[in-house]
Amino acid sequence: MMEFWLIPISLMLIIVGLFPPIAGYIVLVERKVLADMQVRLGPMRVGPHGLLQPLADALKLLLKEDIIPTAADRGVFYVAPILSMFTAFVAFGMVPFSEKFRIADVNVGLLVISAAASIGILGIVLGGWSSNSLYPLLGALRSSAQLVSYEVAMALGLLCGVMSAGSLSMVQIVKNQQAQGLWYVFDNWGAMIPAFLLFFIAAVAETNRSPFDLPEAESELVAGFHTEYSGFRWALYMMAEYANIFVVSAVSVTLFWGGWLRPFPSVGWLEIPLNYGVPLLLFAGPGVLSAVFLAPKLKYTPHRLGMYAVAAALVLVGAVLAIPAVNAVAVAPFWFLLKVAFFLYVMIWFRGTFPRYRYDQLMDIGWKRLIPLGLGAVAVNAVLGML
């Protein structure tokens, strides 16, 4: 009986422990990447090159005053951010980092993630409505319309992948790709590529990311659905949003891009470079370059020492990943996280590049473009899958 309760509690603690750091450091990466696109430095003051900025942000949000509007529906106002956060927890728990390193393997895991995403947006709708303010209400209305519009297109993209996988289990989907020696994005003679693009674009809209961030729209709605939220309640919304970004990228990688499988699994002579060389190069390479070229140019000694510390840590991580015993366990999560990092970067790149759509354009893309394309992709992939 003790083991029956111990395992779920342990898994829950893993989720709670991983969830906030992942969300916090995705925010830091976004700020750094956008700053680089705009020829700025981004956060630099807290820790070496600003690496401890998420800890400072978390402390600041915990200490800020929690303000609730007088006329707000207090019960719903309390529950709304918790609803978004809880559903993000559920979806995060379905993500398999490798065959062994996972929290839960449910035979309908993809369906659970889709259901959690649908319910999570209700947190945005309820938060905007319960604030009893016009700007949040407009953000909530936009969110509900966006949910209805893009969820259909996203489901059609998922359906194409599920037809190739023959399973809704996130772990089994990757195992099927390993057995077939093919990532599903290249299945059906390339016809799955439009289905993947359809899913990814709709998923960006479902997570309220630019250029589909109409529920927030700070240029016209102040901050949209969370205008009246402050302090830690606002942080819950942000944490849920960035965790959902991670989950969407993880689903894209798992269903279409082979999950934790490395590239070229059937080419034997590439096994050693891909398993050992690439992880070593991606960590130790930037560390050595930073120590040789970047650190000596820093003006202040504390910053220079911090850069040397970061460089040494990167070299150490690369060296540890090259140890055979560690590599055997870590290489699968490494490839999974590397692929997820690529899609996270793409979503950040979207934010720094594309302007926000008008509301009528948002609806036109969802109903007149993506849904017809999704129906066509399902039909084409169904026919090709039978050949």
N, C-alpha and C positions, 0 to 999 in steps of 0.2 A: 504493500500500500504506500509506503514511503517513496519508492521509486516512481510510482504512478504520478505523484504530485511533484517530485523533484525534477523530472525531465522538463515538463512544461514551464515550471518556474525558472529553471536555468535558461531555457530558450528565450523566455520573456526578458530576462536580465540582459541577455546578449543583444536583443533588439534595442532595449532602452539604452544600453551602453554604446552601441554603434551609431544609433540614429542621430543624436545631436552633433557629434563630431563630423560625420559625413556631410550633414546639411551646412554646418558652420564653415567647413573648409571648401565646399562648393561655392559658397558666397565669396570667400576670399579669392578663389581662383577666378571667379567671374569679375571681381573688381580689378584684379591684376591684368587679366586678358583685355578687358575693356580699356583700362588705362594704357596698356601697350598699343592698342589700336589708335588711341587718341594722343599718342606720344607723351604719356605721363608716366609717373612711377607707381601710382596707387598707394595703398597703405604701406608705410615704411617704418613707423615709429615704435610699434609694439613688437619686440623680439627682432631677431635678425631678418631683415627684409620684410618685416611685418608678418612673420609666420605665426605669431601669437595673437594676432588681431581678433580671431574668433573668440578667444577667451575673454578679451577685453569687452567685446560686443555683448557676450552673454552676461557678464557681470553688470554692464551698464543697463541692460534690459531688465535684469532682476531687481535693480535698485530704483528704476524709474517708477513714478507714481502711476497707479492703476486708476484711470478715470472712466466712469460710467455715466453716460448721459442721463439726465433726470427723467426724461420721458421714455427711456428705452424699456423694452420688454426684458427685464433683468434675467429671468430664467433662461430664455432662448439666447440672450446675449452671452451668458456664461457657457452654455452648452455648445454653441456654434464652433468656436475654434477647437474645442476638444473633439468634436465630431470629425473635423478635417484631419486633426492629428491622429486620431484613433484609426481611421481608415487608411491613412498613410502607413501606420504601424503594421496593419494587417497585410497590405500589399508588399511592404518591405520584407515581411516574414516569408513570403513565397519565393523570394529570389534565391536561386542556387548559385553560389560563387564557384563551386566545383561539385563533383559527384558526392563527395564526403562533407565538404564545408558548406552546409546549408542549415536552415532552421527548420523548415517543414517541406515535405514533398507530398503534396496533395494531388490525387489523380485528376482533379479539376482545377489545378492551380491557376491556369490562365483565366478561367472563368471567375475565380475568386478575385484576382487582380482587377478584372474588368468591373465586377460588381462593386469592389471597394472604391475604384475611381469614380463610379457613378454616384455613390453615396457621399463621397468626399466633397463633391462640388455642392452638395446640399448645405454643407457647412458655410460655404461662401454665400449662398442664397439666404440662409437664415441669419447669418451675421449682418448682411446688408439690410434685411428687413427689420430685424430687431433693434437696430440703432435708432430708428424713428427719425431719420435724417434723409434729405432728398438725394444727396450725392451717393451715399451707400446704397440707397434703394435703387437708383439707376444702375449702379454696378451689379447689384443682385439680379435685376431684370436682364441685364446683358448676359450675365453668367448663365442664367437658366436657358436663355435662347441659344447661347453658344453650346451648352451641354446637349440640347436636343439636336442641334445641327451637326455637330462634329462627332458625336458618339456613334452615329450610324455609319459614317465613313470609316471611323477607326475600327469598328466591328467587322466591316467588310474586308479591310486589310488583314485583320487577324484571321478571318475565315480562310483566306487564301493560304496563309501559312499553316493553319491547322489541317487543311485538306492534304497538304504534302506530309505533315508530321504524323497524322493519324492518331494524335493523342493531345490531351489538354494538360498533362503533367509536364511541368517545366523541366524536370530532370530527364524524363523519357524523351522529350523533344530533342534534347542534345544527344542522347544516346542513339536515337534514330538517325540523326545526321552523321554521327560517328560510324554507324553500321553501313550507311549508304556511301560514305566517303564524299559527301557533298553538303555544303552549306545551302540552306533552302533559298537564300536570296538568288542563287544561280540555278534554281530548279526550273523545270519546264522550259528549257532552252531560253532562259532569260526573261520569260514572261512574269516571273515573280518580282523582278526589280520594280516595275510600276506599282505592284501591290505593296511592296515595302515602303516606297516613297509616299504612297497614299496613307499608309498607317502612320508613318513618322510625322507627316505634316498635320494630320488630324490629332495626333498625340500632343504635338506642340500646342495646338489650340486648346486641347483638353486641360493642359497644365497652366493655361493662362499666360503663356510666354509670348514675348514679342516675336513677330508682329501681330499676334492675336491677343494682346493683353488688354482688351477692351473693358473687362470688369474692373481693372485698376485705373488705367488711363489718367495718370497724374496730371497731364496737361489740360484736362477738361473736367475731371471729377475729383480733384484734389488728391485723393488716393483710392477712390472707388469704394469697394465694399468694406474695406477696413479703415475708413477715414476716422471713425470714432473709437477705434481700438488703440490702446497704448500699452507700453510696458511689456510684461510677459505674455499677455494675451495676443498682442500683435506678433510677438516672437513665435508663438505657436502656429499662426497662419504662415509665416515665412518659412518655418521649419518644415511644415507640411508641404509647402510648394516645392522647396528644393529637394525634399525626399521623394516627391512624386517625379521630379525631373530624373532623379537617379533610377527610380523604378521603371519609368518609360524607356530610358536608355537600356536598362537591363533586359526588359522584355524584347526590345529590338534586337539586342545581341543574342539572346537565347533562342528566339524563334527564327531569326533570319540569318544570323552571322555565326552560328556554330557554338554559342555559349563559351565554355571554357576550353574548347578545342583550339589547338594551335593551327596556323596556316600550313598547308601542304602536308597533311598527315600521312600520305602514302609515299612520300619521297624520303627514303631512309637516310640518305647522306646529309639531309638538312636537319636531322633530329638534334644533333649536338649544338650547331649554331643557334637554332631556334630556342632550344631549352635552356642553354647556358649563355651563349654569346649575346643574344638580344637583351635579356634582363640585365646582364652585367654592363652592357653598353649604355642602356637607357638610364641607369642609375649612376654608375661610376664615371661615365663620360661627362655628363654635365658637372659632376663634382670636381673632376680634374680641371676642366675648362674654367670653372668658377674660381678655383684656387689659384690658377696660373694667370688668368686675364682680368677677372672682375674684382676680386678681393684687393689686389694691390692698388687699384684705382680709387677705392673708397677713401674719402677724406678723413673721417673720424675713426679713431682706433677702435672703439667699441663696435662700430658697424663692420670694420674690417675683421675683427676677431669673430664676430657673429657669422660673417660670410665664410670664414675658414671652418667654423664649426658645422655649418650647413654642408659645406663641401665634403668634410670628413665623414659626416653622417651618410651622405649619398654614396660615397665610395664604400663605406662599411656595409650598407644595405646591398649594394651590388655584389660585394665579396661574399656576403652570407648567402645570397641567392645562388651563388655558384657552387656552394657546398652540396655534394650529391644528395645527402640525406635530406637537407632542407629543400633542395630543388625538386625532389620527387613529390613533396607535399605542396610546395608553393607555386610551381609552374602553372598549374591549371587556374588558380585564382589570379595569377599574374596576367595571363592572357585575357581572362574575363574582364578584369578591371581595366586593362589597357584598351580593350574595345569600348567599354563603357565610357572611359575618359575621352575617347575620340568623339562619341556622340554628344557628351556633355559640352565639349568644345564647340561642336557644330551649333548647338542651341545657344551658346553664348555668342558665337559669331553672328547668328541671326539677329540677336538683340543689338549688337553693335553696328549692323549693316542696314537692315531693312526698316523703313518707316512703318508706323502703325497704320493698319487699314482703317478706312471709315466703316461705320457700322453696317451700311448697306452692302459694301464690298465684302465684309465678313460673311454676311448671310448668303450673298451670291456665290461665293467660293464654296461654302459648305453644301448648299442645296443644288446649285446648277452645275458645279464642276466636280467636286469630290465624290458625291454619292453616285452620279452616273458613271464616273470612272471606276468606282468601286464595284458596281454591278457588272461592268464590262470585264474588270479584272477577275472577278469570281467566275464568270462564264468561261473566259479564255483559259484560266488555269484548271477549271474542272474538265474541259475538253482535252487539254494537253495532258492532264494527269491520267487520263484513261488510255492514252496511246502507248 
